[in-house]
Amino acid sequence: MDIFQQKKNLRTELQSRRDSLAEAERQNSSLLICNRLQRLIGEQFPVDERLTIFAYWPFRSEADVRPFLHWCWTWGHRVLAPRTEKETRRMHLHRITGEHELVPGPWGLMEPGTDSPQLERDNDISLILIPGLAFTPQGARLGYGGGFYDTFFARLAAQNIPRPLTIAPAYELQLVSEVPVEPHDARVDYIVTERMTYTIPRGDGRV
């Protein structure tokens, strides 16, 4: 079986596994994840530093990071959300100050409108919350297959910008022993679940 089919099969399995969570369990787990995210930020950055956080707005059964984003706004951190281009697989990052600034985009995802202020310099990003379907405790990630984050990381590399801290909020059931990977697939630095925070040594940033 080639790697494309392996990834496809694992995506189907993990999507079903994640969708099987009862709503009450999903929300309770998401709150625990958000609390761990807050603690992790406090450990990694000075308490008075105002951060620029590239995040995602939760879709379907993804870990609900909205409580964490509201915490960010309360503390004065700048929150960025991506607006996607289907054709180029490119993400444009826009600052948002609340859900009211989001509109439906491709695939039904909520995205910033074009009138939201766009990030001017990619090297201003402090950290990235990165979604996915499956992760290993060693930081390997299986995304949704669109290649948007791969394209974004390649964009940073082309500008000689070090990859910001990457944090994957996920349910514990999304952890697997291994995922099929390719040379361009980068590890995440942390995986934050309802049970614990996994710390992954960065090394050269490759899986």
Residue pairs with C-beta under 8 A, 6 or more apart in sequence:
1 9
3 180
3 182
6 180
7 142
7 145
7 179
7 180
8 145
10 133
10 134
10 142
10 176
10 179
10 180
11 133
11 134
11 142
11 144
11 145
14 133
14 134
14 142
14 174
14 176
15 61
15 133
17 173
17 174
18 61
18 62
18 133
18 171
18 173
18 174
19 60
19 61
21 29
21 61
21 171
21 173
26 61
26 64
26 171
27 64
28 194
29 63
29 171
29 172
29 193
29 194
30 63
30 64
30 65
30 67
30 194
31 67
32 194
32 195
33 63
33 65
33 68
33 169
33 170
33 171
33 192
33 193
33 194
34 64
34 65
34 67
34 68
34 71
34 169
36 192
36 193
36 194
36 196
36 197
37 65
37 68
37 129
37 167
37 169
37 192
38 68
38 71
39 197
40 167
40 190
40 192
40 197
41 51
41 127
44 127
44 165
45 51
45 126
50 75
50 76
50 77
50 78
51 72
51 77
51 78
51 126
51 127
52 77
52 78
52 80
52 119
52 124
52 125
52 126
53 72
53 77
53 78
53 79
53 80
53 125
53 126
53 127
53 128
53 129
54 80
54 81
54 82
54 93
54 125
54 127
54 128
54 129
54 164
55 65
55 68
55 69
55 72
55 79
55 80
55 81
55 128
55 129
56 62
56 65
56 81
56 82
56 129
56 130
56 131
57 66
57 81
57 99
57 102
57 109
57 110
57 111
58 64
58 65
58 66
59 108
59 109
59 110
59 131
62 131
63 131
63 169
63 170
63 171
65 129
65 169
66 99
68 129
68 169
69 79
72 79
73 79
73 97
73 98
78 95
79 95
79 96
79 97
80 93
80 94
80 95
80 96
80 119
80 125
81 93
81 94
81 96
81 102
81 111
81 112
82 91
82 92
82 93
82 94
82 111
82 112
82 148
83 91
83 92
83 93
83 94
83 105
83 111
83 112
83 114
84 90
84 91
84 92
84 105
84 106
84 109
84 111
84 148
85 91
85 92
86 106
88 151
89 146
89 147
89 148
89 150
89 151
90 148
90 151
90 152
90 155
91 148
91 149
91 151
91 152
92 118
93 118
93 119
93 122
93 125
94 112
94 113
94 116
94 117
94 118
94 119
95 112
95 116
95 117
95 118
95 119
96 102
96 112
96 116
99 110
101 112
101 113
101 116
102 110
102 111
102 112
102 113
103 110
103 111
103 112
103 113
104 110
104 111
105 111
119 125
122 155
122 156
122 159
122 161
123 159
123 161
125 164
126 164
126 165
127 164
127 165
127 166
127 167
128 164
128 165
128 166
128 167
129 167
129 168
129 169
130 141
130 149
130 166
130 167
130 168
130 188
131 143
131 144
131 168
131 169
132 141
132 142
132 143
132 144
132 168
132 170
132 174
132 188
133 142
133 143
133 144
133 174
134 141
134 142
134 174
134 175
134 176
134 179
135 141
135 142
135 168
135 170
135 174
135 175
135 176
135 179
135 188
135 191
136 175
136 176
136 177
136 178
136 179
137 175
137 191
137 198
137 200
138 187
138 200
138 207
139 187
139 188
139 189
139 191
139 198
139 200
139 207
140 178
140 179
140 181
140 185
140 187
140 207
141 168
141 179
141 185
141 186
141 187
141 188
142 179
142 180
143 149
150 184
150 185
153 163
153 184
153 186
154 184
156 162
156 163
157 163
163 186
163 205
165 189
165 190
166 186
166 187
166 188
166 189
166 190
167 188
167 189
167 190
167 191
167 192
168 188
168 190
168 191
168 192
169 192
169 193
170 191
170 192
170 193
171 193
171 194
172 193
172 194
172 195
174 193
175 191
175 193
181 207
183 206
185 206
185 207
186 205
186 206
186 207
187 200
187 202
187 203
187 205
187 206
187 207
188 200
189 199
189 200
189 202
190 197
190 198
190 199
190 200
191 197
191 198
191 200
192 198
